[in-house]
């Protein structure tokens, strides 16, 4: 396995693949001389919801990885162990595919042993089924890496290896929109094709995948300038609703929720409409309007939309921006995709907010003076 890496990677000279310069044995010590990546680190830490790259950086990194893999595949080398830990990234965001220890050269497949080599979380369906591999298997694994870089989550999860394999073989990856609201729709089509179960429906080559990823840049360029995830986190971190959230849990919400900026007098929800979403006010204030009359004002840290989220009924009041306001819009499907701890934290705070709202309504009814005492 040691000299296999030296042989396979030594065949490759590409800016997005770590270079092997020499290999040998000195007495009982084996050695490889390889390229030094100054201040390089693996992509593993950037697959966490609290440490995601910007969409531009993620797209650029994935594009480089596809070019490196396409080069290797055209020379008959299949990596077989593409995962975040085997992709290095430099401070200038240059990506380098590394660790060819279990790679195979298609012209010498008979000489290479274990077809079980690799990481279960990143195996393609054909690898799980012990079928012959092509470069498309690496592209499936890269699709999983792409999903993690975009969402901070793995597309196929389970309590054990058998469950993970079942997910990989039979289940479609969750929608990206369940985790982040700012991802262009084109990314969903790319992920779906990269993670197709049958190689026939998958990208045929790294260059094909690179071509589609290159299109993402056009969608990002025409998108309006938005507040960065770090700024969103900073603003939401001090809000009352999220006061007891741990950082990883809050990052899950920040990445998945939709961030809205609304001008004065803009209706956020309208009485009678159907929209099972929940809103947390980040800054500014809103009026709650019932039957054309403002009944209460809400400000930063307050929330609204509880009844619509819990009952699925039409809205019973209108919410209108009293001044320029920023809100987080959270859909029920988003919460279902977060970690168990995040779900429990959210549900507890959500119920507390609902109880407070019901208590406020009860107090208002109790203190309301009859407009026509005789009629009462």
MARTI-528877 format. One record per residue (C-alpha): residue in three letters; x, y, z. Coordinates in Angstrom, 2 decimals, always signed. Each point is the difference from the previous one (the first is absolute). Example, Ala and Ser with C-alpha at 12.3 -4.5 7.8 and 13.67 -1.06 7.14 Angstrom:
! residues 2
+---------+---------+---------+---------+
! residuo !    east !   north !      up !
+---------+---------+---------+---------+
!     ALA !  +12.30 !   -4.50 !   +7.80 !
!     SER !   +1.37 !   +3.44 !   -0.66 !
+---------+---------+---------+---------+
//
This chain:
! residues 376
+---------+---------+---------+---------+
! residuo !    east !   north !      up !
+---------+---------+---------+---------+
!     UNK !   +0.00 !   +0.00 !   +0.00 !
!     UNK !   +2.89 !   +2.31 !   +0.79 !
!     UNK !   +1.70 !   -0.39 !   -3.36 !
!     UNK !   -3.38 !   -0.04 !   -1.73 !
!     UNK !   -0.47 !   +3.63 !   +1.03 !
!     UNK !   +3.46 !   +0.86 !   -1.25 !
!     UNK !   -0.67 !   -1.71 !   -3.32 !
!     UNK !   -3.49 !   +1.34 !   -0.69 !
!     UNK !   +0.44 !   +3.56 !   +1.27 !
!     UNK !   +3.48 !   +0.09 !   -1.52 !
!     UNK !   -1.64 !   -0.35 !   -3.43 !
!     UNK !   -1.88 !   +3.26 !   +0.53 !
!     UNK !   +1.21 !   +3.58 !   -0.38 !
!     UNK !   -2.85 !   +2.43 !   +0.50 !
!     UNK !   -0.37 !   +3.19 !   +2.11 !
!     UNK !   -3.02 !   -1.51 !   +1.79 !
!     UNK !   +1.73 !   -3.28 !   +0.96 !
!     UNK !   +2.78 !   -0.27 !   +2.58 !
!     UNK !   +3.16 !   -1.02 !   -1.84 !
!     UNK !   +2.17 !   -3.03 !   +0.85 !
!     UNK !   +3.69 !   +0.59 !   -0.73 !
!     UNK !   +1.68 !   -3.16 !   +1.27 !
!     UNK !   -0.57 !   -3.19 !   +1.99 !
!     UNK !   +2.25 !   -2.71 !   +1.34 !
!     UNK !   +1.29 !   -1.93 !   +2.97 !
!     UNK !   +2.98 !   +0.84 !   +2.21 !
!     UNK !   +0.85 !   -3.14 !   +2.03 !
!     UNK !   -3.34 !   -0.76 !   +1.71 !
!     UNK !   -1.52 !   +3.45 !   -0.55 !
!     UNK !   -2.34 !   +0.72 !   -2.90 !
!     UNK !   -0.25 !   +3.59 !   -1.20 !
!     UNK !   -1.87 !   +2.17 !   -2.47 !
!     UNK !   +1.16 !   +3.44 !   -1.07 !
!     UNK !   -3.07 !   +2.04 !   -0.84 !
!     UNK !   -1.05 !   +3.58 !   -0.58 !
!     UNK !   -0.13 !   +2.20 !   +3.09 !
!     UNK !   -3.24 !   +1.99 !   +0.23 !
!     UNK !   +0.90 !   +3.03 !   +2.10 !
!     UNK !   -2.59 !   +0.65 !   +2.75 !
!     UNK !   -2.28 !   -2.49 !   -1.69 !
!     UNK !   -2.90 !   -1.60 !   +1.80 !
!     UNK !   -2.60 !   -2.54 !   -1.00 !
!     UNK !   -3.58 !   +0.81 !   -0.97 !
!     UNK !   -1.30 !   -1.95 !   +3.00 !
!     UNK !   -0.40 !   +2.99 !   +2.31 !
!     UNK !   -1.90 !   +1.88 !   -2.72 !
!     UNK !   -2.75 !   -2.61 !   -0.14 !
!     UNK !   -1.37 !   +1.16 !   +3.35 !
!     UNK !   -2.96 !   +2.37 !   +0.04 !
!     UNK !   +1.98 !   +2.51 !   +2.09 !
!     UNK !   +2.96 !   +0.14 !   -2.42 !
!     UNK !   -1.45 !   -0.03 !   -3.51 !
!     UNK !   +1.74 !   +1.84 !   -2.82 !
!     UNK !   -1.85 !   +2.66 !   -1.96 !
!     UNK !   -1.86 !   -1.32 !   -3.04 !
!     UNK !   +2.62 !   +1.60 !   -2.24 !
!     UNK !   +2.89 !   -1.73 !   +1.79 !
!     UNK !   -1.84 !   -3.33 !   +0.13 !
!     UNK !   -0.73 !   +0.17 !   -3.72 !
!     UNK !   +3.60 !   +0.87 !   -0.81 !
!     UNK !   +1.34 !   -2.87 !   +2.12 !
!     UNK !   -2.37 !   -2.55 !   -1.52 !
!     UNK !   +0.89 !   +1.21 !   -3.48 !
!     UNK !   +3.69 !   -0.59 !   +0.70 !
!     UNK !   -0.67 !   -3.47 !   +1.41 !
!     UNK !   -1.92 !   -1.03 !   -3.12 !
!     UNK !   +2.88 !   +1.15 !   -2.20 !
!     UNK !   +2.51 !   -2.00 !   +2.05 !
!     UNK !   -2.16 !   -3.13 !   -0.08 !
!     UNK !   -0.68 !   +0.36 !   -3.71 !
!     UNK !   +3.75 !   +0.12 !   -0.63 !
!     UNK !   +0.56 !   -3.13 !   +2.12 !
!     UNK !   -2.87 !   -1.90 !   -1.61 !
!     UNK !   +1.22 !   +0.76 !   -3.51 !
!     UNK !   +3.27 !   -1.66 !   +1.00 !
!     UNK !   -1.80 !   -3.06 !   +1.31 !
!     UNK !   +0.36 !   +0.78 !   +3.72 !
!     UNK !   -3.07 !   -0.43 !   +2.25 !
!     UNK !   +0.50 !   +1.47 !   +3.46 !
!     UNK !   -2.63 !   -2.14 !   +1.84 !
!     UNK !   +0.18 !   +2.00 !   +3.24 !
!     UNK !   -1.20 !   +3.52 !   -0.74 !
!     UNK !   -1.07 !   +1.65 !   +3.27 !
!     UNK !   +0.59 !   +3.37 !   +1.72 !
!     UNK !   +3.03 !   -1.29 !   +1.90 !
!     UNK !   +1.72 !   -0.90 !   -3.29 !
!     UNK !   -0.36 !   +3.43 !   -1.58 !
!     UNK !   +2.45 !   +2.68 !   +1.09 !
!     UNK !   -0.74 !   +3.70 !   -0.17 !
!     UNK !   +2.55 !   +2.82 !   +0.09 !
!     UNK !   -0.54 !   +3.43 !   +1.60 !
!     UNK !   -0.63 !   +1.37 !   -3.51 !
!     UNK !   -2.77 !   -2.62 !   -0.51 !
!     UNK !   +1.99 !   -2.22 !   -2.37 !
!     UNK !   -1.28 !   -3.59 !   +0.16 !
!     UNK !   +2.20 !   -3.08 !   -0.28 !
!     UNK !   -1.26 !   -3.59 !   -0.10 !
!     UNK !   +2.33 !   -2.17 !   +2.09 !
!     UNK !   +0.46 !   -3.50 !   +1.49 !
!     UNK !   +0.01 !   -2.42 !   -2.91 !
!     UNK !   +0.82 !   -2.95 !   +2.28 !
!     UNK !   -2.97 !   -2.11 !   -1.12 !
!     UNK !   -0.19 !   +1.33 !   -3.56 !
!     UNK !   -0.03 !   -2.38 !   -2.94 !
!     UNK !   +1.35 !   +0.27 !   -3.52 !
!     UNK !   -2.65 !   -1.44 !   -2.28 !
!     UNK !   +2.56 !   -1.71 !   -2.20 !
!     UNK !   +1.36 !   -1.86 !   +3.05 !
!     UNK !   -3.15 !   -0.78 !   +1.95 !
!     UNK !   +1.00 !   -3.66 !   +0.41 !
!     UNK !   +3.13 !   +1.01 !   +1.91 !
!     UNK !   -1.80 !   +2.12 !   +2.56 !
!     UNK !   -1.62 !   -1.57 !   +3.05 !
!     UNK !   -2.86 !   +0.82 !   +2.27 !
!     UNK !   -3.10 !   +1.37 !   -1.72 !
!     UNK !   -1.35 !   +0.76 !   +3.48 !
!     UNK !   +2.58 !   +2.74 !   +0.44 !
!     UNK !   -1.42 !   +3.47 !   +0.53 !
!     UNK !   -2.30 !   +1.83 !   +2.41 !
!     UNK !   -3.56 !   -1.35 !   +0.41 !
!     UNK !   -1.54 !   +3.47 !   +0.32 !
!     UNK !   +1.23 !   +0.94 !   -3.47 !
!     UNK !   -0.40 !   -3.24 !   -1.96 !
!     UNK !   -1.95 !   -0.05 !   -3.26 !
!     UNK !   -2.86 !   -2.51 !   -0.47 !
!     UNK !   +2.06 !   -2.07 !   -2.42 !
!     UNK !   +2.85 !   -0.19 !   +2.49 !
!     UNK !   -2.36 !   -1.20 !   +2.73 !
!     UNK !   -1.23 !   -2.69 !   -2.40 !
!     UNK !   +3.62 !   -1.01 !   -0.84 !
!     UNK !   -0.48 !   +0.83 !   -3.67 !
!     UNK !   +2.78 !   +1.16 !   -2.36 !
!     UNK !   +0.90 !   +3.63 !   +0.59 !
!     UNK !   +0.54 !   +2.91 !   -2.36 !
!     UNK !   +0.76 !   +3.65 !   +0.59 !
!     UNK !   -3.74 !   +0.54 !   +0.52 !
!     UNK !   +0.38 !   -1.62 !   +3.42 !
!     UNK !   +2.38 !   +2.81 !   +1.03 !
!     UNK !   -2.50 !   +2.57 !   -1.32 !
!     UNK !   -2.73 !   -1.49 !   +2.22 !
!     UNK !   +2.32 !   +0.33 !   +3.00 !
!     UNK !   +0.77 !   +3.59 !   -0.99 !
!     UNK !   -3.74 !   +0.62 !   -0.17 !
!     UNK !   -0.25 !   -1.00 !   +3.66 !
!     UNK !   +2.89 !   +2.34 !   +0.83 !
!     UNK !   -1.77 !   +2.79 !   -1.90 !
!     UNK !   -3.20 !   -0.61 !   +1.98 !
!     UNK !   +1.93 !   +0.26 !   +3.26 !
!     UNK !   +1.83 !   +3.18 !   -1.04 !
!     UNK !   -3.32 !   +1.61 !   -0.94 !
!     UNK !   -2.09 !   -1.10 !   +2.98 !
!     UNK !   +2.25 !   -1.16 !   +2.84 !
!     UNK !   -1.88 !   -3.33 !   -0.04 !
!     UNK !   +0.52 !   -3.43 !   -1.54 !
!     UNK !   -2.69 !   -1.02 !   -2.54 !
!     UNK !   -0.16 !   -3.62 !   +1.16 !
!     UNK !   -0.10 !   -0.78 !   +3.71 !
!     UNK !   -0.67 !   -3.02 !   +2.17 !
!     UNK !   +0.82 !   -1.59 !   +3.32 !
!     UNK !   +2.28 !   -2.62 !   -1.53 !
!     UNK !   +1.77 !   -0.93 !   -3.22 !
!     UNK !   -2.91 !   -2.07 !   -1.28 !
!     UNK !   -2.41 !   +2.92 !   +0.46 !
!     UNK !   +2.38 !   +2.41 !   -1.74 !
!     UNK !   +0.44 !   -2.39 !   -2.92 !
!     UNK !   -3.77 !   -0.37 !   -0.29 !
!     UNK !   -0.40 !   +3.78 !   -0.15 !
!     UNK !   +2.73 !   +0.29 !   -2.62 !
!     UNK !   -1.54 !   -2.75 !   -2.14 !
!     UNK !   -3.67 !   +0.97 !   +0.23 !
!     UNK !   -0.62 !   +3.51 !   +1.34 !
!     UNK !   +0.20 !   +3.30 !   -1.80 !
!     UNK !   +2.08 !   +2.68 !   +1.71 !
!     UNK !   -2.08 !   +2.63 !   +1.85 !
!     UNK !   -0.68 !   +3.29 !   -1.76 !
!     UNK !   +2.71 !   +2.62 !   +0.48 !
!     UNK !   -2.70 !   +2.58 !   +0.75 !
!     UNK !   -0.75 !   -1.90 !   +3.21 !
!     UNK !   +3.35 !   +1.18 !   +1.34 !
!     UNK !   +0.76 !   +3.32 !   -1.70 !
!     UNK !   -2.22 !   +2.61 !   -1.59 !
!     UNK !   +2.69 !   +1.73 !   -2.09 !
!     UNK !   +1.07 !   -2.89 !   -2.24 !
!     UNK !   -0.85 !   +0.51 !   -3.71 !
!     UNK !   -2.41 !   -2.57 !   -1.45 !
!     UNK !   +2.64 !   -1.13 !   -2.50 !
!     UNK !   +1.96 !   -1.56 !   +2.87 !
!     UNK !   -2.90 !   -2.35 !   +0.73 !
!     UNK !   +0.09 !   -1.29 !   -3.57 !
!     UNK !   +3.76 !   -0.50 !   +0.23 !
!     UNK !   -0.22 !   -1.91 !   +3.28 !
!     UNK !   -2.85 !   -2.17 !   -1.28 !
!     UNK !   +1.99 !   -0.99 !   -3.07 !
!     UNK !   +3.27 !   -0.54 !   +1.88 !
!     UNK !   -1.80 !   -2.24 !   +2.53 !
!     UNK !   -2.04 !   -2.00 !   -2.51 !
!     UNK !   -0.12 !   -3.63 !   +1.14 !
!     UNK !   +0.67 !   -1.43 !   -3.46 !
!     UNK !   +3.21 !   +1.14 !   -1.78 !
!     UNK !   -2.03 !   +0.28 !   -3.22 !
!     UNK !   -1.80 !   +3.06 !   +1.40 !
!     UNK !   +3.07 !   +1.46 !   +1.69 !
!     UNK !   +2.60 !   +2.38 !   -1.41 !
!     UNK !   +2.10 !   -1.91 !   -2.53 !
!     UNK !   +3.24 !   +1.84 !   +0.78 !
!     UNK !   +1.56 !   +2.59 !   +2.23 !
!     UNK !   +0.00 !   +2.47 !   -2.87 !
!     UNK !   -3.79 !   -0.38 !   -0.35 !
!     UNK !   -0.44 !   +0.71 !   +3.70 !
!     UNK !   +2.47 !   +2.90 !   -0.16 !
!     UNK !   -1.99 !   +1.53 !   -2.85 !
!     UNK !   -3.20 !   +0.08 !   +2.05 !
!     UNK !   +1.77 !   +1.29 !   +3.11 !
!     UNK !   +1.44 !   +2.84 !   -2.10 !
!     UNK !   -3.58 !   +1.07 !   -0.78 !
!     UNK !   -0.61 !   +0.60 !   +3.71 !
!     UNK !   +2.34 !   +3.01 !   -0.10 !
!     UNK !   -2.41 !   +1.77 !   -2.34 !
!     UNK !   -2.87 !   -0.46 !   +2.45 !
!     UNK !   +2.12 !   +1.25 !   +2.89 !
!     UNK !   +1.10 !   +3.10 !   -1.92 !
!     UNK !   -3.56 !   +1.09 !   -0.73 !
!     UNK !   -1.15 !   -0.59 !   +3.58 !
!     UNK !   -0.36 !   +3.16 !   +2.11 !
!     UNK !   +2.64 !   +0.66 !   +2.62 !
!     UNK !   -1.14 !   -1.64 !   +3.21 !
!     UNK !   +1.08 !   +0.14 !   +3.60 !
!     UNK !   +2.68 !   -2.57 !   +0.81 !
!     UNK !   -0.78 !   -3.09 !   +2.13 !
!     UNK !   +2.35 !   +1.32 !   +2.69 !
!     UNK !   -1.95 !   +3.28 !   +0.21 !
!     UNK !   -3.28 !   -1.91 !   +0.18 !
!     UNK !   +1.36 !   -2.13 !   +2.82 !
!     UNK !   +1.24 !   +3.06 !   +1.88 !
!     UNK !   -3.39 !   +1.73 !   -0.26 !
!     UNK !   -2.02 !   -3.08 !   +0.97 !
!     UNK !   +2.30 !   -1.13 !   +2.81 !
!     UNK !   -1.24 !   +2.65 !   +2.43 !
!     UNK !   -3.72 !   -0.43 !   -0.68 !
!     UNK !   -2.23 !   -1.18 !   +2.82 !
!     UNK !   -1.44 !   -2.90 !   -1.99 !
!     UNK !   +3.49 !   -1.46 !   -0.62 !
!     UNK !   +1.50 !   +0.90 !   +3.39 !
!     UNK !   +0.53 !   -3.62 !   +1.13 !
!     UNK !   +1.00 !   -1.42 !   -3.40 !
!     UNK !   +3.51 !   -1.43 !   -0.22 !
!     UNK !   +2.06 !   +1.34 !   -2.88 !
!     UNK !   -0.23 !   -3.10 !   -2.26 !
!     UNK !   -3.78 !   -0.05 !   +0.45 !
!     UNK !   -0.38 !   +3.67 !   -0.83 !
!     UNK !   +2.19 !   -0.46 !   -3.08 !
!     UNK !   -2.40 !   -2.69 !   -1.20 !
!     UNK !   -2.87 !   +2.51 !   +0.21 !
!     UNK !   +1.98 !   +2.84 !   -1.58 !
!     UNK !   +1.05 !   -2.12 !   -2.97 !
!     UNK !   -3.45 !   -1.44 !   -0.60 !
!     UNK !   -2.31 !   +2.96 !   +0.69 !
!     UNK !   -0.87 !   +2.69 !   -2.51 !
!     UNK !   +1.30 !   +3.47 !   +0.87 !
!     UNK !   -2.45 !   +2.74 !   -1.02 !
!     UNK !   +0.37 !   +3.78 !   -0.05 !
!     UNK !   -3.35 !   +1.78 !   -0.25 !
!     UNK !   -0.72 !   +3.73 !   -0.37 !
!     UNK !   -2.48 !   +2.09 !   +1.97 !
!     UNK !   -3.67 !   -1.02 !   -0.46 !
!     UNK !   +0.85 !   -3.25 !   -1.80 !
!     UNK !   -2.32 !   -2.84 !   +0.98 !
!     UNK !   +1.98 !   -3.02 !   +1.15 !
!     UNK !   -3.03 !   -2.24 !   +0.38 !
!     UNK !   -3.59 !   +0.82 !   -0.85 !
!     UNK !   -3.18 !   -0.93 !   +1.80 !
!     UNK !   -1.67 !   -2.94 !   -1.73 !
!     UNK !   +3.07 !   -1.28 !   -1.89 !
!     UNK !   +1.51 !   -3.45 !   +0.42 !
!     UNK !   +3.72 !   -0.08 !   +0.81 !
!     UNK !   +1.28 !   -2.51 !   +2.59 !
!     UNK !   +3.07 !   +2.05 !   +0.93 !
!     UNK !   +1.31 !   +1.43 !   +3.23 !
!     UNK !   +1.80 !   +3.35 !   +0.29 !
!     UNK !   +2.52 !   +1.43 !   +2.46 !
!     UNK !   +0.61 !   +3.77 !   -0.07 !
!     UNK !   +3.72 !   +0.82 !   -0.19 !
!     UNK !   -0.33 !   +3.79 !   +0.09 !
!     UNK !   -2.69 !   +2.60 !   -0.60 !
!     UNK !   -3.64 !   -0.37 !   +1.01 !
!     UNK !   -3.34 !   -1.18 !   -1.39 !
!     UNK !   -3.68 !   +0.56 !   +0.72 !
!     UNK !   -2.43 !   -2.84 !   +0.52 !
!     UNK !   -3.23 !   +1.03 !   -1.68 !
!     UNK !   -3.37 !   -1.65 !   +0.55 !
!     UNK !   -3.13 !   +1.12 !   -1.83 !
!     UNK !   +1.85 !   +3.09 !   -1.22 !
!     UNK !   +1.12 !   +1.10 !   +3.48 !
!     UNK !   +3.53 !   -0.21 !   +1.47 !
!     UNK !   -0.28 !   -2.03 !   +3.19 !
!     UNK !   +3.64 !   -0.44 !   +1.02 !
!     UNK !   +3.54 !   +0.96 !   -1.08 !
!     UNK !   +2.84 !   -2.52 !   -0.15 !
!     UNK !   +3.73 !   +0.79 !   -0.11 !
!     UNK !   +3.45 !   -1.66 !   -0.14 !
!     UNK !   +0.03 !   -3.43 !   +1.64 !
!     UNK !   -3.77 !   -0.43 !   -0.28 !
!     UNK !   -1.55 !   -2.56 !   -2.31 !
!     UNK !   -3.24 !   -0.51 !   -1.87 !
!     UNK !   -1.69 !   -2.61 !   -2.16 !
!     UNK !   -0.28 !   -2.64 !   +2.75 !
!     UNK !   -3.57 !   -1.03 !   -0.76 !
!     UNK !   +0.62 !   -0.34 !   -3.71 !
!     UNK !   +2.94 !   -2.29 !   +0.65 !
!     UNK !   -1.78 !   -2.21 !   +2.55 !
!     UNK !   -3.51 !   -0.26 !   -1.48 !
!     UNK !   +0.58 !   +0.57 !   -3.73 !
!     UNK !   -3.08 !   +2.27 !   -0.03 !
!     UNK !   -0.36 !   +3.28 !   -1.83 !
!     UNK !   +1.50 !   +3.06 !   +1.67 !
!     UNK !   -2.31 !   +1.70 !   +2.50 !
!     UNK !   +1.82 !   +3.35 !   -0.02 !
!     UNK !   +2.13 !   +2.23 !   -2.20 !
!     UNK !   +3.60 !   +0.82 !   +0.89 !
!     UNK !   +1.29 !   +3.27 !   -1.46 !
!     UNK !   +3.45 !   +1.58 !   +0.29 !
!     UNK !   -0.21 !   +3.11 !   +2.19 !
!     UNK !   +3.53 !   +0.93 !   -1.10 !
!     UNK !   +2.69 !   -1.69 !   -2.09 !
!     UNK !   +0.24 !   -3.43 !   +1.51 !
!     UNK !   +2.16 !   -3.12 !   -0.33 !
!     UNK !   -1.59 !   -3.35 !   +0.78 !
!     UNK !   +0.97 !   -3.66 !   -0.12 !
!     UNK !   -2.62 !   -2.09 !   -1.79 !
!     UNK !   +0.05 !   -3.60 !   +1.20 !
!     UNK !   -2.02 !   -2.73 !   -1.70 !
!     UNK !   -1.11 !   -3.15 !   +1.81 !
!     UNK !   +1.89 !   -2.19 !   -2.49 !
!     UNK !   +3.21 !   +1.79 !   +0.98 !
!     UNK !   -0.35 !   -0.88 !   +3.68 !
!     UNK !   -0.64 !   -3.64 !   -0.86 !
!     UNK !   +3.43 !   -0.14 !   -1.69 !
!     UNK !   +2.02 !   +1.43 !   +2.89 !
!     UNK !   +1.76 !   -2.00 !   +2.70 !
!     UNK !   -1.99 !   -1.50 !   +2.87 !
!     UNK !   +1.41 !   +2.51 !   +2.50 !
!     UNK !   -0.88 !   +2.90 !   -2.28 !
!     UNK !   -3.54 !   -1.32 !   -0.46 !
!     UNK !   -0.51 !   -0.39 !   +3.75 !
!     UNK !   +1.35 !   +3.48 !   +0.70 !
!     UNK !   -2.17 !   +1.54 !   -2.69 !
!     UNK !   -3.16 !   -1.83 !   +1.06 !
!     UNK !   +0.44 !   +1.04 !   +3.64 !
!     UNK !   +0.51 !   +3.67 !   -0.85 !
!     UNK !   -2.78 !   -0.17 !   -2.57 !
!     UNK !   -2.44 !   -1.34 !   +2.60 !
!     UNK !   +1.07 !   +2.69 !   +2.48 !
!     UNK !   -0.67 !   +2.67 !   -2.62 !
!     UNK !   -3.38 !   -1.54 !   -0.78 !
!     UNK !   -0.96 !   -0.06 !   +3.69 !
!     UNK !   +1.04 !   +3.65 !   +0.40 !
!     UNK !   -2.12 !   +0.96 !   -3.01 !
!     UNK !   -3.05 !   -1.83 !   +1.36 !
!     UNK !   +0.46 !   +1.58 !   +3.43 !
!     UNK !   +0.19 !   +3.46 !   -1.62 !
!     UNK !   -3.19 !   -0.66 !   -1.94 !
!     UNK !   -1.74 !   -1.20 !   +3.17 !
!     UNK !   +1.05 !   +3.13 !   +1.93 !
!     UNK !   -1.24 !   +2.24 !   -2.82 !
!     UNK !   -3.38 !   -1.71 !   +0.00 !
!     UNK !   -0.25 !   +0.21 !   +3.79 !
!     UNK !   +0.82 !   +3.73 !   +0.07 !
!     UNK !   -2.13 !   +0.96 !   -3.00 !
!     UNK !   -2.88 !   +2.35 !   +0.86 !
!     UNK !   -3.27 !   -0.65 !   -1.84 !
!     UNK !   -0.64 !   +2.57 !   -2.74 !
!     UNK !   -3.78 !   -0.39 !   +0.56 !
!     UNK !   -0.71 !   -1.05 !   +3.60 !
!     UNK !   -3.69 !   -0.48 !   -0.66 !
!     UNK !   +0.72 !   -2.42 !   -2.76 !
!     UNK !   +2.40 !   -1.92 !   +2.22 !
+---------+---------+---------+---------+
//
